[in-house]
Amino acid sequence: MIRVQAVAPDSLGAALELIPGTALLAVNGKDLEDFLDWEFLTADDQFVLRARLPSGEEIEYDVERPEGLPMGVTLEPPRIRRCANHCDFCFVDGNPQGMRQALYIRDDDYRLSFRYGNFATLTNLKRWDLERIVEYRLSPLYVSVHATDPVVRRWLLRNPEAEDHVERPVRSRARDPVGLRGSGRVDRIQQACPGAPAHARRVPGRARDGR
């Protein structure tokens, strides 16, 4: 479920009499989880929207979207997925004190990578996230690679539970006729810290494009 924050005048949302606080429940029978579902599922010319007004009344709209008419619906901000890694060179942790609170949010959210170009490690992806990336063809995604060797990458992330999701969305293009594209960056390590695995002493410093 997602919630309406604002509705633009002279938009389709205004014509449907959607108002702030309206809960958007489903489109074509598919539950709405976040802005990605909303943007992709309402892109069709025709769809069925189920919503719950602030009064508690549930309404189902059979929508025919005229060409060029925007939905005009601004959603409440999504809950950001936080980073569970503990990289020594995290630029968020390195921010000085006294800045805007938003600058201290350690996000690791593939959705924000697709929408805004934020870099993400993809270590917190679940199976349904990977399926969603393929279904919606979320491309490009911007990935903080750190290292291509899984063992070295977990060490650099300080996250022994990190799964190897770096190349999975890209590999899925073999099953996807449209194909996905990923851009990666590797933060250059000048020298390994004490205690690093022997094969962590040389980590490529050149970003690799996942196309």
C-alpha positions, 0 to 999 in steps of 0.5 A, a space after each residue: 500500500 502506498 499513500 497520496 501526498 498531493 494531487 496536481 490540478 488538471 491531472 488524471 488524479 484530480 479527475 478521479 478525485 484522489 486526495 491527500 491521504 488516499 491509500 492506493 492499494 492495487 492496480 489490475 489486482 496487483 498490490 502496490 508496494 512502492 513508487 515503482 509499482 505505481 509508475 510502471 503499472 499505471 503507465 498503460 492506457 487502461 487499468 483498474 485502480 483500487 483505493 481507500 479514501 481517508 474516510 475509509 471508503 474503498 473505491 475501484 476505478 476503471 481508468 482510461 488514460 487519455 494520451 498525454 494526460 499525467 497522473 499528477 499524483 505525488 506519493 508519500 516518500 518511501 521508506 529507504 532501505 538502509 545499508 547493513 555494511 560497515 565499509 571503512 571508507 564509507 563516505 556517509 560515515 565520513 561526513 562532518 558533524 552539523 550537516 543536514 540529517 539527510 546527509 547521514 542516511 546510509 541508504 542501500 536501495 536499488 530503487 533509488 539507484 534506478 530513479 536517482 542514480 544512487 550507488 548501491 551494493 545490492 547486498 540486501 536484495 531478496 529473491 523477489 527483488 531480483 525478480 522485480 528488477 528483471 520484470 520491470 527491466 530496471 536499467 541502468 542500476 549503479 553498483 558499488 562493486 568494491 571487488 569482484 571476488 566474493 571473499 574480498 568483497 565481503 571483507 571490504 564490506 565488513 559484512 560476512 553475510 553479504 550475498 553475491 548479487 553484483 552480477 546477477 541482474 546483469 546475467 539475467 539479460 540472457 533470459 531477457 530479450 530486452 536486456 539490462 544494463 548496469 554501471 559499476 564503480 570500484 573504490 581504489 584501494 592503495 594498500 591492504 589494511 592489516 589482516 586482509 586476505 592475501 588475495 585482497 592486496 590487489 583490488 582493481 581500481 577501474 570501474 567496470 561496465 556491466 553491459 
